């Protein structure tokens, strides 16, 4: 079974922590905002940089990154 990031949950996270701002959320994750936008809106380009950025972000904010992965 393939696991992948839940785009819907990541959008909710962005709205909650960064007021829906792609630039701010991209900086928080350490990824280019255009890359983040493309991934969240089309599903294209979600790679290890976004995954590791999300894991670091969750660790800093006492969140469980597993909540943002769908089976």
mmCIF file of the N, C-alpha and C atoms, coordinates in Angstrom:
data_MODEL
# 
_entry.id   MODEL 
# 
loop_
_atom_site.group_PDB 
_atom_site.id 
_atom_site.type_symbol 
_atom_site.label_atom_id 
_atom_site.label_alt_id 
_atom_site.label_comp_id 
_atom_site.label_asym_id 
_atom_site.label_entity_id 
_atom_site.label_seq_id 
_atom_site.pdbx_PDB_ins_code 
_atom_site.Cartn_x 
_atom_site.Cartn_y 
_atom_site.Cartn_z 
_atom_site.occupancy 
_atom_site.B_iso_or_equiv 
_atom_site.pdbx_formal_charge 
_atom_site.auth_seq_id 
_atom_site.auth_comp_id 
_atom_site.auth_asym_id 
_atom_site.auth_atom_id 
_atom_site.pdbx_PDB_model_num 
ATOM 1   N N  . UNK A 1 1  ? 0.838  -1.172 0.000  1.00 0.00 ? 1  UNK A N  1 
ATOM 2   C CA . UNK A 1 1  ? 0.000  0.000  0.000  1.00 0.00 ? 1  UNK A CA 1 
ATOM 3   C C  . UNK A 1 1  ? 0.890  1.245  0.000  1.00 0.00 ? 1  UNK A C  1 
ATOM 4   N N  . UNK A 1 2  ? 0.594  2.155  -0.881 1.00 0.00 ? 2  UNK A N  1 
ATOM 5   C CA . UNK A 1 2  ? 1.417  3.347  -1.025 1.00 0.00 ? 2  UNK A CA 1 
ATOM 6   C C  . UNK A 1 2  ? 0.922  4.459  -0.104 1.00 0.00 ? 2  UNK A C  1 
ATOM 7   N N  . UNK A 1 3  ? 1.850  5.072  0.601  1.00 0.00 ? 3  UNK A N  1 
ATOM 8   C CA . UNK A 1 3  ? 1.525  6.190  1.472  1.00 0.00 ? 3  UNK A CA 1 
ATOM 9   C C  . UNK A 1 3  ? 1.871  7.487  0.752  1.00 0.00 ? 3  UNK A C  1 
ATOM 10  N N  . UNK A 1 4  ? 1.081  8.533  1.029  1.00 0.00 ? 4  UNK A N  1 
ATOM 11  C CA . UNK A 1 4  ? 1.370  9.829  0.439  1.00 0.00 ? 4  UNK A CA 1 
ATOM 12  C C  . UNK A 1 4  ? 0.844  10.924 1.358  1.00 0.00 ? 4  UNK A C  1 
ATOM 13  N N  . UNK A 1 5  ? 1.312  12.127 1.113  1.00 0.00 ? 5  UNK A N  1 
ATOM 14  C CA . UNK A 1 5  ? 0.872  13.253 1.910  1.00 0.00 ? 5  UNK A CA 1 
ATOM 15  C C  . UNK A 1 5  ? -0.571 13.596 1.585  1.00 0.00 ? 5  UNK A C  1 
ATOM 16  N N  . UNK A 1 6  ? -1.313 13.956 2.596  1.00 0.00 ? 6  UNK A N  1 
ATOM 17  C CA . UNK A 1 6  ? -2.690 14.394 2.405  1.00 0.00 ? 6  UNK A CA 1 
ATOM 18  C C  . UNK A 1 6  ? -2.675 15.883 2.089  1.00 0.00 ? 6  UNK A C  1 
ATOM 19  N N  . UNK A 1 7  ? -2.967 16.209 0.858  1.00 0.00 ? 7  UNK A N  1 
ATOM 20  C CA . UNK A 1 7  ? -2.955 17.615 0.447  1.00 0.00 ? 7  UNK A CA 1 
ATOM 21  C C  . UNK A 1 7  ? -4.022 18.408 1.198  1.00 0.00 ? 7  UNK A C  1 
ATOM 22  N N  . UNK A 1 8  ? -5.174 17.802 1.413  1.00 0.00 ? 8  UNK A N  1 
ATOM 23  C CA . UNK A 1 8  ? -6.258 18.487 2.110  1.00 0.00 ? 8  UNK A CA 1 
ATOM 24  C C  . UNK A 1 8  ? -5.865 18.861 3.544  1.00 0.00 ? 8  UNK A C  1 
ATOM 25  N N  . UNK A 1 9  ? -5.236 17.933 4.228  1.00 0.00 ? 9  UNK A N  1 
ATOM 26  C CA . UNK A 1 9  ? -4.810 18.203 5.606  1.00 0.00 ? 9  UNK A CA 1 
ATOM 27  C C  . UNK A 1 9  ? -3.677 19.219 5.655  1.00 0.00 ? 9  UNK A C  1 
ATOM 28  N N  . UNK A 1 10 ? -2.808 19.196 4.651  1.00 0.00 ? 10 UNK A N  1 
ATOM 29  C CA . UNK A 1 10 ? -1.731 20.193 4.613  1.00 0.00 ? 10 UNK A CA 1 
ATOM 30  C C  . UNK A 1 10 ? -2.292 21.584 4.352  1.00 0.00 ? 10 UNK A C  1 
ATOM 31  N N  . UNK A 1 11 ? -3.326 21.683 3.528  1.00 0.00 ? 11 UNK A N  1 
ATOM 32  C CA . UNK A 1 11 ? -3.965 22.980 3.286  1.00 0.00 ? 11 UNK A CA 1 
ATOM 33  C C  . UNK A 1 11 ? -4.602 23.485 4.576  1.00 0.00 ? 11 UNK A C  1 
ATOM 34  N N  . UNK A 1 12 ? -5.247 22.603 5.330  1.00 0.00 ? 12 UNK A N  1 
ATOM 35  C CA . UNK A 1 12 ? -5.811 22.981 6.628  1.00 0.00 ? 12 UNK A CA 1 
ATOM 36  C C  . UNK A 1 12 ? -4.719 23.465 7.576  1.00 0.00 ? 12 UNK A C  1 
ATOM 37  N N  . UNK A 1 13 ? -3.580 22.777 7.586  1.00 0.00 ? 13 UNK A N  1 
ATOM 38  C CA . UNK A 1 13 ? -2.448 23.167 8.422  1.00 0.00 ? 13 UNK A CA 1 
ATOM 39  C C  . UNK A 1 13 ? -1.938 24.546 8.021  1.00 0.00 ? 13 UNK A C  1 
ATOM 40  N N  . UNK A 1 14 ? -1.836 24.793 6.718  1.00 0.00 ? 14 UNK A N  1 
ATOM 41  C CA . UNK A 1 14 ? -1.385 26.098 6.223  1.00 0.00 ? 14 UNK A CA 1 
ATOM 42  C C  . UNK A 1 14 ? -2.358 27.194 6.641  1.00 0.00 ? 14 UNK A C  1 
ATOM 43  N N  . UNK A 1 15 ? -3.654 26.930 6.552  1.00 0.00 ? 15 UNK A N  1 
ATOM 44  C CA . UNK A 1 15 ? -4.652 27.922 6.947  1.00 0.00 ? 15 UNK A CA 1 
ATOM 45  C C  . UNK A 1 15 ? -4.581 28.205 8.443  1.00 0.00 ? 15 UNK A C  1 
ATOM 46  N N  . UNK A 1 16 ? -4.356 27.176 9.227  1.00 0.00 ? 16 UNK A N  1 
ATOM 47  C CA . UNK A 1 16 ? -4.320 27.313 10.677 1.00 0.00 ? 16 UNK A CA 1 
ATOM 48  C C  . UNK A 1 16 ? -3.070 28.058 11.157 1.00 0.00 ? 16 UNK A C  1 
ATOM 49  N N  . UNK A 1 17 ? -1.902 27.685 10.625 1.00 0.00 ? 17 UNK A N  1 
ATOM 50  C CA . UNK A 1 17 ? -0.641 28.240 11.137 1.00 0.00 ? 17 UNK A CA 1 
ATOM 51  C C  . UNK A 1 17 ? -0.124 29.440 10.349 1.00 0.00 ? 17 UNK A C  1 
ATOM 52  N N  . UNK A 1 18 ? -0.500 29.552 9.084  1.00 0.00 ? 18 UNK A N  1 
ATOM 53  C CA . UNK A 1 18 ? 0.055  30.620 8.240  1.00 0.00 ? 18 UNK A CA 1 
ATOM 54  C C  . UNK A 1 18 ? -1.025 31.444 7.554  1.00 0.00 ? 18 UNK A C  1 
ATOM 55  N N  . UNK A 1 19 ? -2.243 31.363 8.057  1.00 0.00 ? 19 UNK A N  1 
ATOM 56  C CA . UNK A 1 19 ? -3.371 32.135 7.528  1.00 0.00 ? 19 UNK A CA 1 
ATOM 57  C C  . UNK A 1 19 ? -3.575 31.929 6.037  1.00 0.00 ? 19 UNK A C  1 
ATOM 58  N N  . UNK A 1 20 ? -3.255 30.735 5.549  1.00 0.00 ? 20 UNK A N  1 
ATOM 59  C CA . UNK A 1 20 ? -3.451 30.406 4.147  1.00 0.00 ? 20 UNK A CA 1 
ATOM 60  C C  . UNK A 1 20 ? -2.427 31.005 3.204  1.00 0.00 ? 20 UNK A C  1 
ATOM 61  N N  . UNK A 1 21 ? -1.329 31.507 3.750  1.00 0.00 ? 21 UNK A N  1 
ATOM 62  C CA . UNK A 1 21 ? -0.306 32.183 2.953  1.00 0.00 ? 21 UNK A CA 1 
ATOM 63  C C  . UNK A 1 21 ? 0.734  31.169 2.461  1.00 0.00 ? 21 UNK A C  1 
ATOM 64  N N  . UNK A 1 22 ? 0.775  30.965 1.144  1.00 0.00 ? 22 UNK A N  1 
ATOM 65  C CA . UNK A 1 22 ? 1.714  30.004 0.557  1.00 0.00 ? 22 UNK A CA 1 
ATOM 66  C C  . UNK A 1 22 ? 3.165  30.415 0.789  1.00 0.00 ? 22 UNK A C  1 
ATOM 67  N N  . UNK A 1 23 ? 3.449  31.712 0.697  1.00 0.00 ? 23 UNK A N  1 
ATOM 68  C CA . UNK A 1 23 ? 4.826  32.167 0.888  1.00 0.00 ? 23 UNK A CA 1 
ATOM 69  C C  . UNK A 1 23 ? 5.315  31.876 2.300  1.00 0.00 ? 23 UNK A C  1 
ATOM 70  N N  . UNK A 1 24 ? 4.499  32.191 3.274  1.00 0.00 ? 24 UNK A N  1 
ATOM 71  C CA . UNK A 1 24 ? 4.888  31.955 4.664  1.00 0.00 ? 24 UNK A CA 1 
ATOM 72  C C  . UNK A 1 24 ? 5.013  30.460 4.960  1.00 0.00 ? 24 UNK A C  1 
ATOM 73  N N  . UNK A 1 25 ? 4.057  29.675 4.493  1.00 0.00 ? 25 UNK A N  1 
ATOM 74  C CA . UNK A 1 25 ? 4.095  28.233 4.744  1.00 0.00 ? 25 UNK A CA 1 
ATOM 75  C C  . UNK A 1 25 ? 5.291  27.597 4.039  1.00 0.00 ? 25 UNK A C  1 
ATOM 76  N N  . UNK A 1 26 ? 5.589  28.069 2.831  1.00 0.00 ? 26 UNK A N  1 
ATOM 77  C CA . UNK A 1 26 ? 6.765  27.580 2.113  1.00 0.00 ? 26 UNK A CA 1 
ATOM 78  C C  . UNK A 1 26 ? 8.045  27.857 2.880  1.00 0.00 ? 26 UNK A C  1 
ATOM 79  N N  . UNK A 1 27 ? 8.153  29.068 3.439  1.00 0.00 ? 27 UNK A N  1 
ATOM 80  C CA . UNK A 1 27 ? 9.337  29.407 4.250  1.00 0.00 ? 27 UNK A CA 1 
ATOM 81  C C  . UNK A 1 27 ? 9.411  28.524 5.490  1.00 0.00 ? 27 UNK A C  1 
ATOM 82  N N  . UNK A 1 28 ? 8.268  28.282 6.115  1.00 0.00 ? 28 UNK A N  1 
ATOM 83  C CA . UNK A 1 28 ? 8.238  27.422 7.310  1.00 0.00 ? 28 UNK A CA 1 
ATOM 84  C C  . UNK A 1 28 ? 8.709  26.003 6.978  1.00 0.00 ? 28 UNK A C  1 
ATOM 85  N N  . UNK A 1 29 ? 8.335  25.520 5.802  1.00 0.00 ? 29 UNK A N  1 
ATOM 86  C CA . UNK A 1 29 ? 8.717  24.167 5.398  1.00 0.00 ? 29 UNK A CA 1 
ATOM 87  C C  . UNK A 1 29 ? 10.099 24.119 4.755  1.00 0.00 ? 29 UNK A C  1 
ATOM 88  N N  . UNK A 1 30 ? 10.616 25.269 4.352  1.00 0.00 ? 30 UNK A N  1 
ATOM 89  C CA . UNK A 1 30 ? 11.922 25.304 3.696  1.00 0.00 ? 30 UNK A CA 1 
ATOM 90  C C  . UNK A 1 30 ? 11.847 24.911 2.225  1.00 0.00 ? 30 UNK A C  1 
ATOM 91  N N  . UNK A 1 31 ? 10.703 25.157 1.586  1.00 0.00 ? 31 UNK A N  1 
ATOM 92  C CA . UNK A 1 31 ? 10.540 24.841 0.163  1.00 0.00 ? 31 UNK A CA 1 
ATOM 93  C C  . UNK A 1 31 ? 10.092 26.098 -0.577 1.00 0.00 ? 31 UNK A C  1 
ATOM 94  N N  . UNK A 1 32 ? 10.313 26.095 -1.872 1.00 0.00 ? 32 UNK A N  1 
ATOM 95  C CA . UNK A 1 32 ? 9.891  27.209 -2.712 1.00 0.00 ? 32 UNK A CA 1 
ATOM 96  C C  . UNK A 1 32 ? 8.363  27.295 -2.702 1.00 0.00 ? 32 UNK A C  1 
ATOM 97  N N  . UNK A 1 33 ? 7.798  28.488 -2.477 1.00 0.00 ? 33 UNK A N  1 
ATOM 98  C CA . UNK A 1 33 ? 6.343  28.622 -2.443 1.00 0.00 ? 33 UNK A CA 1 
ATOM 99  C C  . UNK A 1 33 ? 5.653  28.166 -3.738 1.00 0.00 ? 33 UNK A C  1 
ATOM 100 N N  . UNK A 1 34 ? 6.294  28.354 -4.874 1.00 0.00 ? 34 UNK A N  1 
ATOM 101 C CA . UNK A 1 34 ? 5.704  27.905 -6.138 1.00 0.00 ? 34 UNK A CA 1 
ATOM 102 C C  . UNK A 1 34 ? 5.623  26.376 -6.181 1.00 0.00 ? 34 UNK A C  1 
ATOM 103 N N  . UNK A 1 35 ? 6.643  25.724 -5.682 1.00 0.00 ? 35 UNK A N  1 
ATOM 104 C CA . UNK A 1 35 ? 6.655  24.256 -5.612 1.00 0.00 ? 35 UNK A CA 1 
ATOM 105 C C  . UNK A 1 35 ? 5.550  23.775 -4.680 1.00 0.00 ? 35 UNK A C  1 
ATOM 106 N N  . UNK A 1 36 ? 5.407  24.438 -3.536 1.00 0.00 ? 36 UNK A N  1 
ATOM 107 C CA . UNK A 1 36 ? 4.370  24.095 -2.572 1.00 0.00 ? 36 UNK A CA 1 
ATOM 108 C C  . UNK A 1 36 ? 2.983  24.302 -3.178 1.00 0.00 ? 36 UNK A C  1 
ATOM 109 N N  . UNK A 1 37 ? 2.769  25.422 -3.841 1.00 0.00 ? 37 UNK A N  1 
ATOM 110 C CA . UNK A 1 37 ? 1.490  25.719 -4.482 1.00 0.00 ? 37 UNK A CA 1 
ATOM 111 C C  . UNK A 1 37 ? 1.134  24.654 -5.516 1.00 0.00 ? 37 UNK A C  1 
ATOM 112 N N  . UNK A 1 38 ? 2.104  24.306 -6.350 1.00 0.00 ? 38 UNK A N  1 
ATOM 113 C CA . UNK A 1 38 ? 1.877  23.304 -7.393 1.00 0.00 ? 38 UNK A CA 1 
ATOM 114 C C  . UNK A 1 38 ? 1.495  21.960 -6.763 1.00 0.00 ? 38 UNK A C  1 
ATOM 115 N N  . UNK A 1 39 ? 2.195  21.582 -5.697 1.00 0.00 ? 39 UNK A N  1 
ATOM 116 C CA . UNK A 1 39 ? 1.878  20.313 -5.040 1.00 0.00 ? 39 UNK A CA 1 
ATOM 117 C C  . UNK A 1 39 ? 0.490  20.335 -4.401 1.00 0.00 ? 39 UNK A C  1 
ATOM 118 N N  . UNK A 1 40 ? 0.181  21.389 -3.650 1.00 0.00 ? 40 UNK A N  1 
ATOM 119 C CA . UNK A 1 40 ? -1.085 21.432 -2.938 1.00 0.00 ? 40 UNK A CA 1 
ATOM 120 C C  . UNK A 1 40 ? -2.289 21.541 -3.870 1.00 0.00 ? 40 UNK A C  1 
ATOM 121 N N  . UNK A 1 41 ? -2.117 22.142 -5.029 1.00 0.00 ? 41 UNK A N  1 
ATOM 122 C CA . UNK A 1 41 ? -3.246 22.342 -5.923 1.00 0.00 ? 41 UNK A CA 1 
ATOM 123 C C  . UNK A 1 41 ? -3.364 21.311 -7.037 1.00 0.00 ? 41 UNK A C  1 
ATOM 124 N N  . UNK A 1 42 ? -2.269 20.647 -7.384 1.00 0.00 ? 42 UNK A N  1 
ATOM 125 C CA . UNK A 1 42 ? -2.331 19.673 -8.470 1.00 0.00 ? 42 UNK A CA 1 
ATOM 126 C C  . UNK A 1 42 ? -1.858 18.282 -8.064 1.00 0.00 ? 42 UNK A C  1 
ATOM 127 N N  . UNK A 1 43 ? -1.109 18.188 -6.983 1.00 0.00 ? 43 UNK A N  1 
ATOM 128 C CA . UNK A 1 43 ? -0.566 16.906 -6.556 1.00 0.00 ? 43 UNK A CA 1 
ATOM 129 C C  . UNK A 1 43 ? 0.768  16.578 -7.203 1.00 0.00 ? 43 UNK A C  1 
ATOM 130 N N  . UNK A 1 44 ? 1.246  17.480 -8.053 1.00 0.00 ? 44 UNK A N  1 
ATOM 131 C CA . UNK A 1 44 ? 2.516  17.261 -8.749 1.00 0.00 ? 44 UNK A CA 1 
ATOM 132 C C  . UNK A 1 44 ? 3.654  17.837 -7.917 1.00 0.00 ? 44 UNK A C  1 
ATOM 133 N N  . UNK A 1 45 ? 4.709  17.059 -7.730 1.00 0.00 ? 45 UNK A N  1 
ATOM 134 C CA . UNK A 1 45 ? 5.918  17.583 -7.117 1.00 0.00 ? 45 UNK A CA 1 
ATOM 135 C C  . UNK A 1 45 ? 6.068  17.367 -5.626 1.00 0.00 ? 45 UNK A C  1 
ATOM 136 N N  . UNK A 1 46 ? 5.245  16.571 -5.022 1.00 0.00 ? 46 UNK A N  1 
ATOM 137 C CA . UNK A 1 46 ? 5.412  16.314 -3.592 1.00 0.00 ? 46 UNK A CA 1 
ATOM 138 C C  . UNK A 1 46 ? 6.539  15.322 -3.372 1.00 0.00 ? 46 UNK A C  1 
ATOM 139 N N  . UNK A 1 47 ? 7.687  15.806 -3.026 1.00 0.00 ? 47 UNK A N  1 
ATOM 140 C CA . UNK A 1 47 ? 8.836  14.934 -2.865 1.00 0.00 ? 47 UNK A CA 1 
ATOM 141 C C  . UNK A 1 47 ? 9.382  14.958 -1.458 1.00 0.00 ? 47 UNK A C  1 
ATOM 142 N N  . UNK A 1 48 ? 10.605 14.448 -1.344 1.00 0.00 ? 48 UNK A N  1 
ATOM 143 C CA . UNK A 1 48 ? 11.194 14.321 -0.012 1.00 0.00 ? 48 UNK A CA 1 
ATOM 144 C C  . UNK A 1 48 ? 11.457 15.663 0.645  1.00 0.00 ? 48 UNK A C  1 
ATOM 145 N N  . UNK A 1 49 ? 11.687 16.717 -0.130 1.00 0.00 ? 49 UNK A N  1 
ATOM 146 C CA . UNK A 1 49 ? 11.927 18.023 0.477  1.00 0.00 ? 49 UNK A CA 1 
ATOM 147 C C  . UNK A 1 49 ? 10.676 18.513 1.213  1.00 0.00 ? 49 UNK A C  1 
ATOM 148 N N  . UNK A 1 50 ? 9.514  18.323 0.616  1.00 0.00 ? 50 UNK A N  1 
ATOM 149 C CA . UNK A 1 50 ? 8.267  18.711 1.280  1.00 0.00 ? 50 UNK A CA 1 
ATOM 150 C C  . UNK A 1 50 ? 8.003  17.804 2.481  1.00 0.00 ? 50 UNK A C  1 
ATOM 151 N N  . UNK A 1 51 ? 8.255  16.526 2.330  1.00 0.00 ? 51 UNK A N  1 
ATOM 152 C CA . UNK A 1 51 ? 8.017  15.583 3.424  1.00 0.00 ? 51 UNK A CA 1 
ATOM 153 C C  . UNK A 1 51 ? 8.901  15.907 4.626  1.00 0.00 ? 51 UNK A C  1 
ATOM 154 N N  . UNK A 1 52 ? 10.199 16.100 4.374  1.00 0.00 ? 52 UNK A N  1 
ATOM 155 C CA . UNK A 1 52 ? 11.105 16.408 5.483  1.00 0.00 ? 52 UNK A CA 1 
ATOM 156 C C  . UNK A 1 52 ? 10.817 17.786 6.071  1.00 0.00 ? 52 UNK A C  1 
ATOM 157 N N  . UNK A 1 53 ? 10.414 18.726 5.237  1.00 0.00 ? 53 UNK A N  1 
ATOM 158 C CA . UNK A 1 53 ? 10.025 20.047 5.730  1.00 0.00 ? 53 UNK A CA 1 
ATOM 159 C C  . UNK A 1 53 ? 8.806  19.957 6.633  1.00 0.00 ? 53 UNK A C  1 
ATOM 160 N N  . UNK A 1 54 ? 7.838  19.146 6.224  1.00 0.00 ? 54 UNK A N  1 
ATOM 161 C CA . UNK A 1 54 ? 6.639  18.947 7.037  1.00 0.00 ? 54 UNK A CA 1 
ATOM 162 C C  . UNK A 1 54 ? 7.000  18.285 8.362  1.00 0.00 ? 54 UNK A C  1 
ATOM 163 N N  . UNK A 1 55 ? 7.879  17.301 8.325  1.00 0.00 ? 55 UNK A N  1 
ATOM 164 C CA . UNK A 1 55 ? 8.288  16.624 9.557  1.00 0.00 ? 55 UNK A CA 1 
ATOM 165 C C  . UNK A 1 55 ? 8.966  17.601 10.522 1.00 0.00 ? 55 UNK A C  1 
ATOM 166 N N  . UNK A 1 56 ? 9.855  18.451 10.006 1.00 0.00 ? 56 UNK A N  1 
ATOM 167 C CA . UNK A 1 56 ? 10.519 19.450 10.853 1.00 0.00 ? 56 UNK A CA 1 
ATOM 168 C C  . UNK A 1 56 ? 9.513  20.449 11.412 1.00 0.00 ? 56 UNK A C  1 
ATOM 169 N N  . UNK A 1 57 ? 8.601  20.906 10.565 1.00 0.00 ? 57 UNK A N  1 
ATOM 170 C CA . UNK A 1 57 ? 7.574  21.855 10.993 1.00 0.00 ? 57 UNK A CA 1 
ATOM 171 C C  . UNK A 1 57 ? 6.727  21.254 12.112 1.00 0.00 ? 57 UNK A C  1 
ATOM 172 N N  . UNK A 1 58 ? 6.315  20.013 11.946 1.00 0.00 ? 58 UNK A N  1 
ATOM 173 C CA . UNK A 1 58 ? 5.500  19.343 12.957 1.00 0.00 ? 58 UNK A CA 1 
ATOM 174 C C  . UNK A 1 58 ? 6.273  19.167 14.267 1.00 0.00 ? 58 UNK A C  1 
ATOM 175 N N  . UNK A 1 59 ? 7.541  18.840 14.161 1.00 0.00 ? 59 UNK A N  1 
ATOM 176 C CA . UNK A 1 59 ? 8.354  18.684 15.373 1.00 0.00 ? 59 UNK A CA 1 
ATOM 177 C C  . UNK A 1 59 ? 8.462  19.999 16.135 1.00 0.00 ? 59 UNK A C  1 
ATOM 178 N N  . UNK A 1 60 ? 8.670  21.107 15.420 1.00 0.00 ? 60 UNK A N  1 
ATOM 179 C CA . UNK A 1 60 ? 8.788  22.421 16.053 1.00 0.00 ? 60 UNK A CA 1 
ATOM 180 C C  . UNK A 1 60 ? 7.482  22.854 16.709 1.00 0.00 ? 60 UNK A C  1 
ATOM 181 N N  . UNK A 1 61 ? 6.351  22.421 16.152 1.00 0.00 ? 61 UNK A N  1 
ATOM 182 C CA . UNK A 1 61 ? 5.041  22.856 16.637 1.00 0.00 ? 61 UNK A CA 1 
ATOM 183 C C  . UNK A 1 61 ? 4.300  21.775 17.431 1.00 0.00 ? 61 UNK A C  1 
ATOM 184 N N  . UNK A 1 62 ? 5.025  20.752 17.883 1.00 0.00 ? 62 UNK A N  1 
ATOM 185 C CA . UNK A 1 62 ? 4.482  19.664 18.685 1.00 0.00 ? 62 UNK A CA 1 
ATOM 186 C C  . UNK A 1 62 ? 3.252  19.025 18.020 1.00 0.00 ? 62 UNK A C  1 
ATOM 187 N N  . UNK A 1 63 ? 3.399  18.732 16.731 1.00 0.00 ? 63 UNK A N  1 
ATOM 188 C CA . UNK A 1 63 ? 2.348  18.059 15.974 1.00 0.00 ? 63 UNK A CA 1 
ATOM 189 C C  . UNK A 1 63 ? 2.856  16.692 15.537 1.00 0.00 ? 63 UNK A C  1 
ATOM 190 N N  . UNK A 1 64 ? 1.948  15.786 15.263 1.00 0.00 ? 64 UNK A N  1 
ATOM 191 C CA . UNK A 1 64 ? 2.322  14.469 14.783 1.00 0.00 ? 64 UNK A CA 1 
ATOM 192 C C  . UNK A 1 64 ? 2.255  14.471 13.254 1.00 0.00 ? 64 UNK A C  1 
ATOM 193 N N  . UNK A 1 65 ? 3.396  14.337 12.600 1.00 0.00 ? 65 UNK A N  1 
ATOM 194 C CA . UNK A 1 65 ? 3.434  14.386 11.139 1.00 0.00 ? 65 UNK A CA 1 
ATOM 195 C C  . UNK A 1 65 ? 2.645  13.244 10.510 1.00 0.00 ? 65 UNK A C  1 
ATOM 196 N N  . UNK A 1 66 ? 2.436  12.163 11.247 1.00 0.00 ? 66 UNK A N  1 
ATOM 197 C CA . UNK A 1 66 ? 1.697  11.022 10.710 1.00 0.00 ? 66 UNK A CA 1 
ATOM 198 C C  . UNK A 1 66 ? 0.239  11.372 10.418 1.00 0.00 ? 66 UNK A C  1 
ATOM 199 N N  . UNK A 1 67 ? -0.268 12.431 11.055 1.00 0.00 ? 67 UNK A N  1 
ATOM 200 C CA . UNK A 1 67 ? -1.629 12.871 10.784 1.00 0.00 ? 67 UNK A CA 1 
ATOM 201 C C  . UNK A 1 67 ? -1.788 13.430 9.378  1.00 0.00 ? 67 UNK A C  1 
ATOM 202 N N  . UNK A 1 68 ? -0.683 13.736 8.715  1.00 0.00 ? 68 UNK A N  1 
ATOM 203 C CA . UNK A 1 68 ? -0.715 14.350 7.386  1.00 0.00 ? 68 UNK A CA 1 
ATOM 204 C C  . UNK A 1 68 ? -0.323 13.374 6.293  1.00 0.00 ? 68 UNK A C  1 
ATOM 205 N N  . UNK A 1 69 ? -0.276 12.098 6.648  1.00 0.00 ? 69 UNK A N  1 
ATOM 206 C CA . UNK A 1 69 ? 0.026  11.046 5.673  1.00 0.00 ? 69 UNK A CA 1 
ATOM 207 C C  . UNK A 1 69 ? -1.193 10.150 5.555  1.00 0.00 ? 69 UNK A C  1 
ATOM 208 N N  . UNK A 1 70 ? -1.612 9.905  4.318  1.00 0.00 ? 70 UNK A N  1 
ATOM 209 C CA . UNK A 1 70 ? -2.752 9.014  4.112  1.00 0.00 ? 70 UNK A CA 1 
ATOM 210 C C  . UNK A 1 70 ? -2.275 7.690  3.558  1.00 0.00 ? 70 UNK A C  1 
ATOM 211 N N  . UNK A 1 71 ? -2.966 6.646  3.920  1.00 0.00 ? 71 UNK A N  1 
ATOM 212 C CA . UNK A 1 71 ? -2.621 5.303  3.478  1.00 0.00 ? 71 UNK A CA 1 
ATOM 213 C C  . UNK A 1 71 ? -3.370 4.936  2.227  1.00 0.00 ? 71 UNK A C  1 
# 
